Structure formats: C-alpha cells, structure tokens
C-alpha cells in the first residue's frame, strides 16, 4: 500500500507538471499532439475530437510528456508547417515551457498552505535531553548506560523539565567527595536505576560522565490564520528551494551527496518508508519538497529538460532569429538519451542498495 502511495505521489507531481504545459499551450492556441502520464507501453488511451490530442496512461510511472506538433523534429519535415511548435511566437513558446516547472511550485505552495490551515504549525515548547552517545571507559559506560537512554531523575530531582540545563548543571555541580549520583533511566518501556560519579575532564574543564547529550523538542500545534498559512507556506518553499540549490551546488562542485542520490526506485522506497512512519503528514511534506525539487531540476539548462528549451528560446530572443529547429531537436534528443541512461544507472544503484 505504501509503495502504491509513493507511486501516486510521483504521478501527481508528473501530471501537474505536464498539465501546466498543456494548459499554457491551449491558452496560446498551440497544438498538443499527445499528453501522456507514464512512459513505455500504453495502458489506456483516447483522442480528443475537438483538438485531435491523444491522451494516454502508460505502464511505467516514472515520467510523462506533453508533445507539441512539430516539436523535436530532427528531419525538418514540419519546419514549414505553421502549426509546428518552432513556428510559434517565441514568447508563447517560452510561456508554455516555463509553465511546467511553475505548476510544480504553485502545487507545493498551495498544498503547504492548506496543510498549515488544516493542521496548524508546530511550536517548540521545550526540549527533552537524551543520551546520544556513550564513550568507552567513562562512568556512564561502566554503569551500563546506552545511547537512546533518557535520564528522568537524579537524586530524586526531575531532569525532564523542558530544558537541557537542569541535567547539565546537575552533572557539572557534582564535586569530588560527594555521594555518587543516583540516576533513574528510561530505556524504552524499561526503568533502570544507575549509580555513578562524574570525573573531571581537563580538556573541557568540567565534570563529565562520558556521554554526548542530545535533545528532542516538545511541540504543540497552533492554529494559523488564512494569511499566516500563506506566509508559512512561502517561508517553507523558499527555505526548501535554498536547501535544494545548496545541495545541488555541493554535488556539482565537490561531489558531496552523489552516493545518496536516487532514481525513481530509490525515491519510491524512501517515500513509502517515510509515509509508513509519518502517515498523511509525511506524505504531504514529501509532496511539497519533491514538487519543488522537480520544478528546480527542470529549470536546469540540461539538454532535454525545460531549462534547455528556455535557453534556446532566450538565444532566439537575443539573436532575433531561431536556432535551426532540426539542430535544436538533435540537442534535445541526445540529452534525452543521456538522461535515460542516467536514470537507468541510478535505478540500478537503487536496486543494489535495496538488496544490500
């Protein structure tokens, strides 16, 4: 079921993207030859009598396309046909190309806004400390403490009061000669009692028990107004876009994150596991983030993607004459072959990762 939900999420994003191209083309009176969701063999199909557009749903749910009449024709057979896409006004073509990624941004913004209106926003009300790491040979290690434990009481004093300071101060205030600390520790559903004496850390100049302490936030939901929902949605989209562009920059300049990059199989695997854990909230948040990612990636000037087509359109605006359509078509066709090869490579990596 969760795999199907992940595929549904991708199908929504692809449909919205291609529908953006489709609606813009209809508005600009540009002929759409075929509108397809998915790739590969056709499962179902029908044809519009009014516009002669073929609609289809295909077997492999990893993409889709909105094919315009005379687009990407390397033979040049349609170059003199007034219906052909390259013969349309350049500004109309730029608008049609841009509307695909823009629809992904609009979808992300609206879904996030509705999500905030329905569920509210999470406000941090405190923080609960936990043991993130236990160092070998320290007092905590000798007492049997483990990563993930929560210290609930020390000498009868509550440590979970919404701050990390109480626990840290209690440990650091201990002095040589004091009685060992009597700790109550929660490990899952189990309650444990431990006794230990901190030791002086000469490097840190403080008492320590040999652990790294982390914290988890306490949160509560707060309702938001109509305008606040838009504001929080805008902030989320801007921050997510910045993080995605930053990760992309690191990938290109240093190769950081290449091992973590995933293809369609990996994305389905990640989405299905996250939705299984987080439910509808995780589904909505992933839809927003992946939609922004899809919009940004399509704007990159890579042959075969919308960004490359925008570049050719802008070159035409600057030169005041188009690049020969058959040459542009060859660039996009070569780019599509390379993109499919890259998709196959990442799919192979995803499958091997799943087996491992």
N, C-alpha and C positions, 0 to 999 in steps of 0.2 A: 504493500500500500504506500509506504514512504517513498519507494523508488518511483511509483506512478505519480506521486505528488511532486517529486523533483522534476520529472519529465513534463508535468503540467506547468510548473513554474517556467521552465525554459520555453515551452510552447507559447505561453502568454507573452513573454518578452519578445520572441521572434515575431509573433503575429502583430503585436503593437508596432514594432519597428517597420515591418513591411507594409502595414496598413497606413503608416504615416506617408510612405512613398506613394501608395495607391491613392489616398485622399487628395494629396497635393497634385498628382497627375490628373485626376478627374477635374480638379478645380482649374487647372491650367489647360484643359482640353487636349491633354497628351494621351495618345492611345496606349493602353496597357494590354500587352499580348497575353501574359499569363500571371496569375497570382497564386503562389504555391506556399504551403506550410509543410515543412519537412523536405527531405531530399530522397533521391532514389526512386524505386518503383511507385507508381501511382496506386493509391488505395481507393479513393473515390474522386470523381471529377464531374464538373458540369460547365456549361458555357452560357454566358450572358447573351441573350438575343439582341438586346439593345446596343451593347457596346462591343460584342464579339470578343469578350475577355474570357479566357479559360481559367477556371478556378480548380484547384486540386489540393488534396491532402495526401502526402507521400509517406512512405514506410519508415524512413529514418528520421527521428525527431531531433535533429541537430542543426537545423538551419531552415532557410526558406528564401524565397526571392519574389521580386516584383519586376517582371521582364517587360520592357517597353519595346514597342515596334521599332525595328531597325537598330536596336542597341547592340553594341559589341558585335558588329558585322565585319569580320576581317576580310571578307571577299569584296566588300564595297558594293554589293548588288543593290542595296537600298539607299545608297548615298544621294540619289537624285529624287527619292520619293519624299514628298512634302510631309507625309505622316511620320517619317523616321525621327527617332529621338534626337540625333545630332542636328537635324534641320530646325529644331525648335529654338525659340529665342533663348539666349544663354542665361538670362536672369530667371526665366521659367525653369530651365534645367537645374540651375543651382538651388532654387527653392525646393524642387522635387527631391533632389539628392539630400539636402540638409534636413528635410522633414522626417526622415527615418530616425537618425540619432536624436532629433529634438523630441520626438514622441516618446523615446525611452526616458529622457529627462523629465518630461511632463508626467509620465506614468509614475516615476519614482517620487516626484514632488507631491502629486495628488494622493497616492497610496500612503505616504508617510503622514500627510496632513490628516487624512481620515483615521489612520491608526491612532494618532495623538488625540483626536476628538473623541474616539470611542474608548480608548484605554487610559488616557491621561499620560502624564510623564512621570518618570521615577525620580524622586527626590531623596538624596542621601540624608539619613537622619542619624547616622552613627557608623562605627566601624568595630568589627569583632576580630581580635587577633587570633592567629593560629600558628602552629609550628610548621614553617615552610621547609626547613632543612635541619637535620641533626648532624652535628660534626662529630667525627670519630674521636674517641678518648676523652670527651668532655663529661661533665657531671650529668647532663641530660642523657647522653648515650649510655653511661653506666647505670642509670636508673631505669633504662628501658623505654625512654621516650621515642616516639616515631614521628616522621613527617605526616602532617594532617591532624595531629592531636590538637585539642583545644584545652588550654588551662582555664578552668572555670573558677577555681578558688585557690588562694594561697594564704595559709594560716587563718582560714575562715573568712577571708575578705574576698568579695566578688570581683573577678577580673573582667567580666563581660558587662561593663557599664557603658558601652558605646564609644570607648576611647582605647587607644593603644598605650596611652601614657601611664595608666594605672599599673599594668603589667610591667612595663619597662622600669618605672620608678621603683616598684617593689623589689625587682631583681637588683637594681643598682644601689638601693639603700641598704642592702644587706652588708654587714661588716664582719670581718674575721672575729670569731669568738661567739657570734650569735648562734642561736639554735638553728638546725637545718630547716629549710623551708618545707612545710607540709603542703603538698600540692594535690588538688583534685583535678583529674584529667579526664576529658571526654574523648573516647575513640569510637566513633560510630555510635552504636547504642550502648556501648560498654562504658562504665565508670571505673576509673583506676585511681589508686592513691600512691603517690610517689614522694620520696624524701630526697632532697639534695641540697648541697651547699655550693653557692656560686664561687667562682675563682676569679682572681684579679687578672685582667688582660692588660699587659704592659703596653701593647701597641695601641689599643683603644682607650687606655686609661680609665677603665670602668670594670665593674663586676659583670661576669657573664656566666651562663650555664652551658654554653656551647651549642647555641641554636641560632637559626635565622628566622625572624618573626615576620610573617605576612599578615595581611588584613583583608577581610571581606566586608563590603559596605552593607549596612542595613538601609533598605529603601522602602518608601511608601509612595503610593500613587496619588497624584494631584491632578484634578480636572483642569483642562485648559479651555480657553475661550476660542471662538472661531478664528479670530485674528492671530492669537497665540499659537494655534495649531499650524497656521501658515508660517509663522516666524520660526518655530522649532523645526518644521519640515525644511525650510530654506537652510537653516544652520546645519542640519544633518546632511543635506545634499552637498553643500559647499565643503564641509569637512571631509565627507567621503570622497568627493572628487579630488581634493587636495592629497588625501592619503593614497588614492589610486595612482595619481600622476607622480607622486613621490616614489612609490614602489616601482613604477614603470621607468623612471629616471635611473633608479638604482640598478634595475635589471639591465638596462642598456649600457650604462657607464661602468658598472663593476661586476655584473653577472649575478648580483645578490638576488636570491629568490628563484633562480632558474630551477633548482631542484624541487621547489614547491609548486611550480607552475603545473596546471592541469588542463586536460582537454575535456570533451563532453562527458566521458565516462567518469573522470575524477570529479567533475562538478556535480553530476548526479549522485555520486557516492557521498560527497560532502554534504550536499543539501539534504539528502534522505536521512543521514545520521543526525544532522542538526535539527531537522524538523521532528524527528523521533524524540529527541531530548527536550526541545523547546516548544513544540506544538505550533499553534497558529501564529504566535508572536514571532517565532524564529522564521516561519515561512514568509511572513510579511517583511521582516527586516532583510532577509536574503533577497527577496524580490526587489526591494528598493536598491540594495547595494549592487546586485548583479545587473540591474537595469541601467544604473549609472555607468557601471563598468562597460557594458555593451555599447552604450552611446559614445563614451570616450574612445573606446578601441576603434569604432567605426569611423571616427574622425581623423585617425592617424593617416598620413599620406602614404599608405601601403597599396601598391597596385592590386586592384580587385575589390578594395574597400571603398566606402563612400568618400573618405578623405582624399583618396587619389583622384576620384572623379571631380571633387571640388577643386583640386589643384589644376586639372586640365581646364575646367571652366574659368578659373581665375586667369590662367595663361591666355585664354581666348579673349577675356575682357581687356587684358593689358596689351596684347598684340593686335586686337581688333580683327582678328581672323582666327578660325578654329584650327586646332591641330587636325591633320587629315584623319577622318573617322576610323579608317582601317588601321592606321598606326596606333591610335589610342586603343582600339579594340584588342590589338595584339598585346599591348602592355597589360591590359586588364586580364586577358585570358592567361597569359604567363603568370600573372600574380595569383589568379585563382588556382592554377595548378600547384604553385608553391604553397599556398595556404592550405590546400587539401593535403599536400604532403606533410606539412607541419601538423595538421590535425591528426593524421594517421600516426605520426611519430608520438605525439602526446597521448593518443589513445592507447598505443602500445605500452607507453610508460605507466599509464593509469592502470591497465590490466595487470602488469607485472607488480605494481605496488599493491594492488588488491590481493594478489596471490601471496605476496610476501607478508 
